[in-house]
């Protein structure tokens, strides 16, 4: 039976109680038993060493207490340092990307809302895209390793699926994977709430292109899930019982696949589904955010030139190249959702080794848009930009080509938000979704109006 040590006065004197506890431990745990278990015996070498350490005093306090406080404080300070580096420093613009008295921090930039600022502050903690950047200059310039790229891709996909997975399974859709040449499509086909019934007409098809700087992202896209939910709600509020189909393109990514591979992938999907027009769907629309918006526009151009009918295009904050010609590139240089250094890396690896590369395939020319305006079957367009987006100026220049004397149906919106944060400007974001929905379901509304008018005329003649 181990020896019993009476500890008293804990409530009256906690310090004395702690010292008694230490004495008890030293007395009972580090001595050799001699003459039976109840004998105190002699202390072991280890016991003597530990007892000596526990008895050490430092600054008038037990040494183990002081060392523990110093170690805990060091760990806390190091963690705060790492957190500060992660939040403040990755992706910061270079000196060439900053103009004194022009460049705004995210906290003083009037182009973004408070909610946007909060998202930007924490965004580097959620997705470290700023780790995919060029480092150094000249011959010493280096980019991220394949392992770093793959790590960010997994992180981006995980974050995106956090927005996709909780939403889509609760919607009335059958999700299947379709192989189209060299890329996959995640097809979302609406299912009637009553399996015994069929839809009274074919649904429209939306070909969706995910964002991610042409280097990250996938078909299970959080932005897609958000638009699926919003468009379905819009459809139901309008009294329409036929939700749209969604084909999310899992196009190939840079740096493994250069320009124009992603455009070709989206074009092949449009070409594939064009053959099903009138059989599986009533109309075809192409849409995307950021890099997806860029692909939606360039693939649309390729499709129109191939005599494929595209009913409408939705391009939210299209990804644009930096030229140094637009003030937004400098005013909004501190954006964290889409750091300029990362975007430059994305464009460079996308175009790498290709001479005289026009990544817009002629879209930045007024002549092509004017020619498209003469086409009676030309698509309708909804394009939005963010006033806090460094690519805002270049996107507005593109919009100018689309609208200047072309006669095209182009609706444009400007949110008080940084890149890919339009949802923070709720009122404008709702208008964008409504305009997109009107282009998708407008044909049906016009057909219903025409049918009602015809019925009215018939009854009047009688």
Beta strands, then each sheet from edge to edge (+ up, - down):
strand 1: 31-32
strand 2: 42-43
strand 3: 57-58
strand 4: 61-62
strand 5: 173-180
strand 6: 183-190
strand 7: 205-209
strand 8: 245-250
strand 9: 284-289
strand 10: 312-316
strand 11: 380-386
strand 12: 410-415
sheet 1: 1+ 2-
sheet 2: 3+ 4-
sheet 3: 5+ 6- 8+ 7+ 9+ 10+ 11+ 12+
end
